[in-house]
Amino acid sequence: MNKMLIAAAASSVLLLAGCASGPDEETTAQMDELSNQVSQLSQEVSSMKSELSSEVQKSSDAAMAAQEEAARANERIDNIAQSYTK
């Protein structure tokens, strides 16, 4: 009975030691590769965000210019209509 208890304790220690060891080189290499891919994707997302922000600003500027031009055109039309009613 003592021998079985010692054998069970030894096998459990070996099993736990195997589980507690760090990742092997292949796993570390895969983790590094995935980390690099995540970093690259983060940079691409940041780049796309800045491009989108720039495009939104350009669209906003174009919309403002169009609105100002429409206001000037409406003013000209109002001036023409007033000259006919006078």
C-alpha positions as CSV (number, residue, x, y, z in Angstrom):
1,M,0.0,0.0,0.0
2,N,2.9,2.3,0.8
3,K,4.5,1.6,-2.5
4,M,1.3,2.5,-4.4
5,L,0.9,5.7,-2.5
6,I,4.5,6.7,-3.2
7,A,4.0,5.7,-6.9
8,A,0.8,7.8,-7.1
9,A,2.5,10.8,-5.5
10,A,5.5,10.5,-7.8
11,S,3.4,10.3,-10.9
12,S,1.3,13.3,-9.8
13,V,4.4,15.3,-9.2
14,L,5.7,14.5,-12.7
15,L,2.3,15.2,-14.2
16,L,2.2,18.6,-12.5
17,A,5.8,19.4,-13.5
18,G,5.0,18.7,-17.1
19,C,2.0,21.0,-17.0
20,A,3.9,23.8,-15.3
21,S,6.7,24.0,-17.8
22,G,6.8,27.0,-20.1
23,P,5.9,27.1,-23.8
24,D,8.3,25.4,-26.2
25,E,10.1,27.2,-29.0
26,E,7.5,26.5,-31.6
27,T,4.7,27.9,-29.5
28,T,6.8,30.9,-28.7
29,A,7.5,31.5,-32.4
30,Q,3.8,31.3,-33.2
31,M,2.9,33.7,-30.4
32,D,5.5,36.1,-31.7
33,E,4.1,35.8,-35.2
34,L,0.6,36.4,-34.0
35,S,1.8,39.4,-31.9
36,N,3.4,40.9,-35.0
37,Q,0.3,40.4,-37.0
38,V,-1.8,42.1,-34.4
39,S,0.6,45.0,-34.3
40,Q,0.5,45.3,-38.1
41,L,-3.3,45.2,-38.1
42,S,-3.3,47.9,-35.4
43,Q,-1.1,50.1,-37.5
44,E,-3.3,49.6,-40.6
45,V,-6.5,50.4,-38.6
46,S,-4.8,53.6,-37.3
47,S,-3.9,54.5,-40.9
48,M,-7.4,53.9,-42.1
49,K,-8.9,55.9,-39.3
50,S,-6.7,58.9,-40.2
51,E,-7.6,58.6,-43.9
52,L,-11.3,58.3,-43.0
53,S,-11.0,61.4,-40.8
54,S,-9.3,63.3,-43.6
55,E,-12.0,62.2,-46.1
56,V,-14.8,63.3,-43.7
57,Q,-13.1,66.7,-43.3
58,K,-12.9,67.1,-47.1
59,S,-16.6,66.1,-47.5
60,S,-17.6,68.5,-44.8
61,D,-15.6,71.3,-46.4
62,A,-17.2,70.5,-49.8
63,A,-20.7,70.5,-48.2
64,M,-20.1,73.9,-46.6
65,A,-18.9,75.3,-49.9
66,A,-21.9,74.0,-51.7
67,Q,-24.2,75.4,-49.0
68,E,-22.6,78.8,-49.3
69,E,-22.9,78.7,-53.1
70,A,-26.5,77.8,-52.9
71,A,-27.2,80.7,-50.5
72,R,-25.5,83.1,-52.9
73,A,-27.5,81.7,-55.8
74,N,-30.8,82.1,-53.8
75,E,-29.8,85.7,-53.0
76,R,-29.2,86.4,-56.7
77,I,-32.6,84.9,-57.6
78,D,-34.3,86.9,-54.9
79,N,-32.7,90.1,-56.3
80,I,-33.8,89.3,-59.8
81,A,-37.4,88.6,-58.6
82,Q,-37.4,92.0,-56.6
83,S,-36.3,93.9,-59.7
84,Y,-39.4,92.5,-61.6
85,T,-41.8,93.4,-58.9
86,K,-40.7,97.0,-58.5
